[in-house]
Amino acid sequence: MSNPLTDRRIVLGVSGSIAAYKAAEITSRLVQAGAEVDVALTRAATEFITPLTFRSLTAREPYVDMFRPHGEYGEAHVELARQADLMVIAPATASTMARLVNGLADDFVSLTALATQAPILIAPAMDSQMWEHEATRANRYTLEGRGVTLVGPVPGRLASGRIGSGRMAEPATIVDAIKVRLGQARGDLAARRIVVTAGGTREAIDPVRYVGNHSSGKMGYAIAEAARDRGAEVILITTAALPDPHGVRVVRVESALELQRAVEAECPQAKALVMAAAVADYRPSEAAEQKMKRADASELAVDLVENPDVIALVSGDFVKIAFAAETENLIENAIGKLERKGAQLIVANDVTATDAGFGTDTNRVTILDRDGGAEILPLMSKYEVAVRVLDRVAALLADQES
């Protein structure tokens, strides 16, 4: 599966808020991801940002005037509505929300929203007093009841200078929400629970020291985001201090034993477990209750005990994908782990490479299966690696469900 936005037709509605400037970044991100973007603006929106901005970003003529006689389509709002895979309104003012609730069609944005049968997503932006007003709250609940997805608003500094809830969500979050909504509608993993683990476990020596490794968690997060973009219900069990991906339920753990308990709790309803976390093989036999002082530990020795092999021990009717981070004999060691862990696939990577593995945004892996197959992937982004891994997961689930 390619990028979820590739060749998707997105209609972006922009209404009259100071946050309209952020719509330019949303447009740019969508276009760079391969989407075809048509922009419709209210007259009020053009007081904040010009149609020329969007024409420059999309190479398409924006829509403002409902009565323009020489447009591309005779009834442009109807054609945009029919062709859209999704409509997003960002920013969505209190007035725009009220128009949507009441089925008004007195500007190009509300007119198109009324005509489309595509999913609608809105990103509200207004002063906190307006957002908290009972009329706006009622409109919000009505829209959500009709299946409209709301993203934000978020707390922060508002145009008035006050701090409160009403600030439009950031463009990256809005684009992620678009991916989620498209994935739920058409993704090949839609409605399937996928459990993903990420990061390196930390095994406490005392309250401030631990045994750990260099895993950043980036590969696991990429898998969680790619699975989300394909419509999956994703549970990310992580030790990494990375921002929570939008649309993903995050369970935070530290040690191998905590991770094991979380995996066992989340997997009973899962269709797949992707074990990207770097779980420490050993932990201190016991952790000191207080910080160990240098004077008390001039010849410190830490007794270690073996941690459970989480993926080998967890059982159920779901696909198991293991990872093998190796420094030598990559394929041989990975094949041995594939058999021991009872996984359908194992993703092997050499963590000594400077451009792949721990801490990088790229990876170079080999995907091995039980039949002796080996899919060697070139250097690519971790999201692209995640897509290729999930292609295999989707195929395994299709076989399992056929």
N, C-alpha and C positions, 0 to 999 in steps of 0.2 A: 504494500500500500504506500503510495506517495504521500507527500505533505497533504494534510486534510483540507487545506485551502486551495490546492491546485485546481484551476479551472472552475472553481465555485463562483457563482454569481451573487455578489453581496450588494444590497442597496443600503447606503449609509444616509440616514436622515440627520440633518443638523438643524437645531433650533436655536433661538436667540438667547444665548448665555455667554458670559465672558469665557466660559470653558470651551467655547467653540474652537479656540485655537488648538486645543488638543485633538480635535477631529482630523487635523492635517496629519498628525503622527499615526493615528489609527489607520487612515487611508494609506499612508506610506507602508506601514507594516503589512497590511493586507495585500497590497500590490506586490511587495517584495516576496511574499509567501506564495504568489501565483494566482491570487484571486482576481476576478474581473469586478471592478468596483464602479457602481453608478452612485453619484451623490445628488441628493435632493436637499435644498435649503429652504427654510422659511425666509420671508422678507426680513424679519428681525435678525436672523442669523447673518445676513449680508452686511449688517451694521458692525459686526464683529470680525468677520473674515470674508474675503472676496471669493466669488465663484472661480476666478482665475487661478487661485491657489490649487483648487481641486482639479481643474482642467490640466494644470501642469503636472500634477501627481499621477493622474489616471490616464491622460491622453484621451479623455472622453468629456463630452460637454455636460456640465452639471445642469440640474433642473431647478428652476426657481419659479418661473412664470407659468401658471396653469393655463393661461389663455394664449400662449405664444403660438402663432399660426404656422410657423415654418420649422417646427421641431422635427426630430428624426421619426417620431411616431405621431399618428393622428391623435391618439389618446395615450400619451406617454405614461401616465400613472398606471393605466391598466397593463400596458406592456411590461413596465418595470415590475409590477406586482406579479405578473404571470411568470416572468423569467427568473425571479429571485429564488435562490436557495435559502436565503435568510435576509431579514431586514433588521438593521440595528439603528437605533436612534440615540446619538451621543453628540452633544448633551441633549437630555430630555428635560425641558423646563416643566414647572408645575402646570403651566397653561397647556403644554403639549400632552401631558398625562391626562388632563381633564378632557381634552379633545378626543383622545383615544377612547376614554371611558364612555363618552357620550356619542361616539360615532360621528363626530363632526368631520367635515372635509373641506375646510376653508383655506387650506394652504397645501403645498405640494407634498409635504411630509405626511400629514394626517390623511390626505387623500390616498396616497399610495399605501399607507398602513391599513386603511379601511378596505382596500381592494385586494390585498395579498392574502394568499392562503399559506405562505411560507411562515416558518417560526419567526417570532419577533422578540428582539432583545432590546432593552432600553437601559441607558446609564443616566439616572437622574442627576441634576445639578441645580442647586438653588440655595438660598439662605436657610440656615437651620430652623428658623421660626416657620418658614414656609413648609419645609419638609415635615416638621412636627405637627403642623396644623391638622385638625381632625378631617378636613376635606381631602387633603393630600393623602393621609393615611387610608381613608376609605377608598380613594382612587387606586392606591397601591394594591390593596387587597383585592379589589375588583379585577385589576389587570392580571395579577397572579392567578386568580381563579379562572381566568380565560386562557391561561397557558403562556402568558407573556413572562419572559425571564428578566428579572431586575438584577443589575450588577451595581452594587453600591446603593446610595452614596457612602462615602467614608468620612470619618472625622478628620478635621484639619483646619488650616487657616482659610477663611472664606474671603471673597472679594470685599466684603464689608470691613474686613480687618478682624472680625470676631473669630473665635475658635468654636467649632461645632460640627455637627453632622450635616452634610449637604454638599460636600466637595465631590466632584465627579471622580469615579475610579480612574486609575492611571491607564493609559492606552494599552500597555502590555497586558494588564489584567482583563481589559475588555476584549482584546484579541483572543486571549486564552478562553474566555467565556464563549466567544463565537465558535471556537474549535470544539468545546464541550458540547454545545447545542447541536452543531452539525454532526458530531460523532454519535450523539444519542439518537439522532434521526436516521442516520445511514451507516454507521460504523459496523465493521464486521465483528466487533467484540461487544456490541451493544447489549446491555442488560446482563452482562457476565461479570462476576466478581473476580478481580485479579489482585492477589496479594503480592506486594513487592517489598523486598528488604534492601536497605541501603546503609552505607557507612561502615566504619570500623568500630567494633565493640571496645569498650573501656572496662578493664578489670581492675577494681580498686585494690591498691596496696595499703593506702590510708586515706583520710578524707581529701587529700590534695594530690596524690600521686596515683598513677594507674599504669597497667600494662596495656599497650595498644598497638596500632599500626597506622600507616600513612593513607589509608583510604579516605577520599574526600566525600564519597557518597554521590558524586555527580552522575555516575553510570546508572545507579538505581533511580535517581530522580528523573533522568531522561527516559527510562523505561516507564516510570509512573506517568509521566506527561504524555508519552506516545500511546500508552494504553488508554488513558483518559480521552485522548483525541480520537480514538477509535470507538468510543462509546462505552467503554468498560466502567464499572463501578470499581474504583481503585482504592485500596487501603495500602498506604505506604508506612512501613514500620522502619524507623530510621534512628540512627545515632547522630546524624550529621546536623550541624547548626546552619542549615541552608533555609531560605525562605520557603514557606509551605506553598506547593504548587496549587494554583486555583482549581477548584473542582475535585480535589483529592482529599480523602480523609487521612490525616496524619496521626500515627501513634508513635510517641517518642519513648525510646528506651536507651539504656547505656550498656549493660552487660550482656553476655551471651545467654545467661539464664533468663534475664528479662525478655530478651528477644525470643527465646524459645517459648516462653509463656504466651507472648503476644501472637506468635505464629500459630500456636495450637488453638488459641481463642478465635482467630480470624479465618482459619482455613476450612472449617467444616462446611461452609456454604460457598467456598471458592471453586472456580473452574481451573485456576492455574496459580501456582506459586513460583515467582521468579526470585531466586535467592542471590541477589547481587551484593548483599552485605559481606564484608570481610570479617568473619567471626573469628575471634582469637581462639587458637587451639588450646591454650592453657590459661588458667587464672590462679592468683595466689590462693593457697589453701584457706587462709583467713585474712581478713583485712583489719588493720589496727583501728581502734576507735578514735584515737587522737593522732595528730601529725607526728611522725617519727622524727626525733631530733638527731642531728649529726653526731652529737656527743654520745648518744645511746646506740649508734649504729655504725661504728667505725669499720666494722667488717660485716656489713649487712648481707644476709642471705635470705632470699625469698623462696619459700617452698611453693611449688606449682602443682596443680592437679589438672587433669584433662577436662576440657569443656565438652558438653554433648555435641555430637554432629547433628545439628538441628534438622537439616533437610533430609538426612538419612532416617531420622527417628520419626518425623511427622508422617502420618499416613492418611489416606483418604482417596476418594475418587476424583482426583484432580491431576492435571499435568504439572510435573515438577521440572524446573529449569535451574540448573546449577551453574556456578561460575568457578573458574579456576585461575587464580592469579599466581603465575609461576615466574621463577627466575632462571630456570634451566629445564631442559628436556620437556618442553612445553606440551607437545602432543602426547608423549608417553605418560606423563604425570596426569594429564587431563583425562585420558582414557581410563586410567586406573580409578580416578575419582568418579567418573560417570558410572562405573559398575558398582562401586561401594555405596554411592549415595542414592541409588535407585531412581535416577533422573532419566527423563526421556531425551534431554539435550544437555550438553554442557558447553559453556562459552569460555574459551581459553584465551588468555592474553598474557603477554610477556611484560611484567611491570618494571623491568629494567630499562625499557625504551624511554627516551626522553620526550617523545611526542605522543605517547599513548600510555594508558594505565592510570595510576594514582595521580590525582590532582590536575589532570589535563582536561581540556574540552573535547579532545579527539581520542579515538581508540582504533586499534587494529586487532581484530580477533579472528579466531577460527571456531565455527560452530560444529560440534561433533554430535553424532546421534548413535543410537544403539545398533544400527545396521552397518556401522563402519563408515558412514558418510562423513565427509569433512568439507564444509563450506568456508573457504578462505576469503575473508573480507579485507579490502585494502583500507588504508587510513581514511577515516571519515569522522564526522562529528558523532558524538555519543548519542544524539537523538537519531541520527541515521542508522547507527548500529542497533539502537532500540527498535526501530521500525523493522529491520531485517530479522531480529530475534522474534518479534511479535508476529511477523509473517509466518514463521514456523509454528508459533503457538496457535495461531488461528487455524492453520492447516491440521494440526494435531487435534484440536477441538472439533473441527468439521468431521474428521475421520471417526472420532469418538462418538459423535452425535448422529452419525449417519446409520 
